[in-house]
Amino acid sequence: MGNNINKSHYSGIVAEWYDIILHTEKNDIKFYRDVVKRFGGPALELASGTGRILTELLKEGVLIDGVDSSPEMNQQCKNKIRELNLSSEIYEQDLVELNLPKKYNTIFVAGGSFQLISDRAEAQLTLGKIYDHLLDGGILVLDIFTPLEKNNLLNDGVWVKGREGRNDQGEKLLVYASNKNNLYEQTINGLYKYELYQNGRLSETVIGEIMLRWYGQFEFLLMLEKAGFSNINIQRKKIISTHGEAFVYFAHK
């Protein structure tokens, strides 16, 4: 159920405003750009969305493809690539059903997006599919955050004003979030309220929902090992501002 909720969330007003409300986020772009430059292509971004990271790498001449389950996010990504007069394969697939015609040297999942696979068994299956899509000696890099960072537990169930953005037409979007954390099941049920203002007046309100799963540091390490990965290195880094410090995994095939 969670994965269906997550897929439907990234559409409509969320897809349309995604880049605008994330315009202040730069760490994820820089970090994964450096990762791909370090380990080399061909590269694959899973949950590539609107192509915030992917297109930056394309502009630098990196061979990179993308996968996302949202048709609207994928279309935005394709439009950007076309406007840049560049080339990349953008696939519309759920990660748990990953089945691509080629393999890659570097695969990455940015901004905690792997956690949108809210079913633990499906997450384990997906890691195996990622492993199969790596070239020998290739690497998977992804970040995992927990609700133990920032004020996630303190604000449990409380509506908090989050991101905001303004487009070229002068419209403004405000985002409010309310997380419900289940520490026993290790899930985060996130409710989001999007308020669109036109000409200074509230014109539309949209309520969205996502379900995330988080993992302990060594719990996820064991999952990677079970999928076949080895020589796994774990670092702590700030990737997304609202996530605090995340665990970043470098896992080799």
C-alpha positions, -999 to +999 in steps of 0.1 A: +000+000+000+027+024+010+044+023-024+011+031-042+006+061-019+041+073-027+037+069-064+005+089-065+020+117-043+046+128-069+021+141-094+000+172-100+010+202-079+039+183-063+055+174-096+049+209-110+065+227-081+091+201-071+122+220-084+110+253-071+104+242-035+137+224-035+157+253-050+177+258-018+189+222-017+224+220-031+242+194-010+227+164-027+236+177-061+272+184-052+276+152-033+263+128-059+280+147-087+313+142-069+304+105-063+299+098-100+330+118-110+350+097-085+337+062-095+329+069-131+302+061-156+281+048-171+259+059-142+223+053-132+202+074-109+173+056-093+143+078-083+157+104-106+125+125-105+127+158-124+164+153-131+177+179-106+209+158-102+209+139-135+208+169-158+238+185-139+258+154-146+247+153-182+259+189-187+293+178-176+295+150-202+287+121-179+269+091-194+239+087-171+204+073-173+175+076-149+146+056-135+114+069-118+079+056-113+062+091-117+052+098-153+049+135-146+083+138-130+099+118-158+083+141-184+099+171-167+132+154-167+129+145-204+119+181-212+150+194-195+172+170-214+157+180-247+161+217-240+198+210-232+201+191-265+216+162-246+208+125-245+198+101-218+175+071-213+148+078-188+128+047-178+094+046-161+096+017-136+090+010-100+124+002-084+112-031-071+105-042-107+138-028-120+146-044-154+169-024-177+187-035-209+222-026-197+245-024-166+262+005-149+294+012-131+278+036-106+242+035-093+230+060-068+197+068-049+197+104-035+179+122-008+165+092+011+144+081-019+152+045-014+131+047+018+100+053-003+100+015-007+081+011+025+078-027+025+109-043+040+108-074+018+104-053-014+134-032-003+155-063+001+144-075-033+152-041-049+187-042-035+192-076-053+179-061-085+203-031-081+232-055-076+223-073-108+224-040-128+259-032-117+290-040-138+316-062-120+335-039-096+307-013-098+293+006-068+260+016-052+258+048-032+227+059-013+217+078+018+193+067+046+180+091+073+161+084+105+135+102+126+161+104+154+176+134+136+165+170+138+131+175+156+112+147+139+103+130+172+096+162+191+072+174+163+055+140+160+019+146+148+023+184+148+018+204+116+050+224+109+056+249+081+083+237+058+094+246+023+080+274+002+086+286-033+076+313-059+073+308-096+079+332-125+042+342-125+044+354-089+025+325-075+036+311-042+034+276-027+036+269+010+042+234+023+032+222+058+042+187+071+031+164+098+050+132+105+037+102+124+066+080+135+062+044+144+094+035+162+085-002+164+078-007+127+104+019+118+081+038+095+073+075+090+038+084+077+042+119+063+012+141+056+018+172+035-004+202+029+003+223-002-012+258-003-011+277-036-014+315-035-023+335-066-026+373-065-020+371-027-050+348-021-052+311-013-065+295-044-059+258-039-051+234-011-038+199-018-032+172+009-006+145+001+007+115+019+039+094+018+051+063+037+088+059+045+108+032+061+140+038+080+168+015+091+194+012+118+230+017+106+240-019+108+206-033+099+209-018+064+245-029+062+233-065+067+206-060+040+233-049+016+254-079+024+225-102+019+220-088-016+256-097-024+274-064-018+308-063-002+335-038+009+308-016+023+317+018+038+294+039+059+297+077+063+276+104+080+267+134+059+242+161+056+225+154+022+191+170+026+186+199+051+154+185+066+169+151+072+198+160+095+228+137+092+221+106+071+240+073+068+256+072+034+265+037+021+291+029-004+286-007-014+307-026-041+298-055-063 
